[in-house]
Amino acid sequence: MSHSVRPEHDKGSFTASKWDCLYFQRKYSPNKAMSLCCVSPAIHEEDTGIVCITKSPGKPASYSGLVKCNGYWCPVCAYSNRVEKVDRLRAGLSKALSQGFNAYFVTYTINRQIGTIKEKVDALQGSYRKLINRLRNKAKRDKFSLYFSKTLDVTIHDRSVNPYHLHIHSVVITDRKIDGLEDWIFDRYKKLIDKEGFDVRKCAFDFKEIKETEGISSYLNKTYDISKEMNTTNKSGSIHNSLGWFKWISSINRNPTLKQIGIYRDFLAAMKGRRTIDFSRNWKQLIENIESCDIATEIDESKDIRLYIGLNLWEAIKMERLEAKVLLLVDKATQNKKFIKHFELLKELCSLSISPAPHLANQRKILRYQGILKILFG
């Protein structure tokens, strides 16, 4: 082997950042499922191997066959969850605009200087839920069709006494223009949030009409793109020094303070059991009969790369914390010929690991795989 896959090649990559955050999550999350995310294989007798690496054209390599938490605030699970939600959201918006409907992006905020994180979440989500019920009644009364979605988001300013800035990103779609809709929504939201003991100012309320399909991509990239949130050096919050959830974890995961760990744990405890993304029940009507969407591309499965990993090799990968580097090697091998030899060695290791007993742990094999992985990845 002439040279190894050096660690510096991975600096700043989305995959590496994602797994760094996952290590932090495993150590500090108060949620058991999140603390065990992507640790253990989901063993099924019919599996060819234990864990599978899949690489599809145009997509980053990923693992399947692992027990995952499927949490919205998990750096690994959030990516796959958001891809699905973004596809659904963009399809609905595209269809609505093509039919001449009116679409709006609305951001609801709450005073960050008052209350605990649990009180903030209760007030914000409760007020939004009541607002939507009033908006539904208005739609029935004024005879217009209404579609909507909601996403709960947070930015963190951990040097502040009140570090959480909660907000809801919402999409509101109507089949005809409703005069005065912005003021109607704000006035009722303000009354509802005031009743909860939290005031809100008009300058912190954002209401934008989307008239062109380019606006859809702009909104979705800002709201849902976890890769940008974790890698860009720009601040993601509107408040000075306030960072988006994953960007904040990326900034503290190496050496967190006790205060930062407390902020992290308190937020996840407050979010337990909460619905973070919702669509109106009639949203599916917007995407019915859509044969293709500009965000979806057909994947030629014949070009997919699939590598199966047995238990002993997976344990060695975990012990060396090489989960991200293994995925990056698969990605690099499809883009740069100089990584082909490394990739072929990885393929050989995977093949050996699933024969003859991929589900049985063997300490000697684990140690042997660790040695080989150290040589391969440097």
URFEN-V384031 format. One record per helix or strand. SS is the DSSP state (H for helix, E for strand). FROM is the first residue (numbers start at 0). LEN is the number of residues. If there is no record, write none. Layout:
<<SS FROM LEN> <SS FROM LEN>>
This chain:
<<H 6 4> <H 13 15> <H 31 4> <E 40 1> <E 50 5> <E 61 3> <E 65 1> <H 74 24> <E 101 8> <H 116 26> <E 145 11> <E 163 11> <H 180 15> <H 201 3> <E 205 5> <H 212 12> <H 225 6> <E 242 2> <H 244 8> <H 257 14> <E 276 3> <H 282 5> <H 300 3> <E 304 5> <H 310 9> <H 322 11> <H 336 17> <H 362 15>>
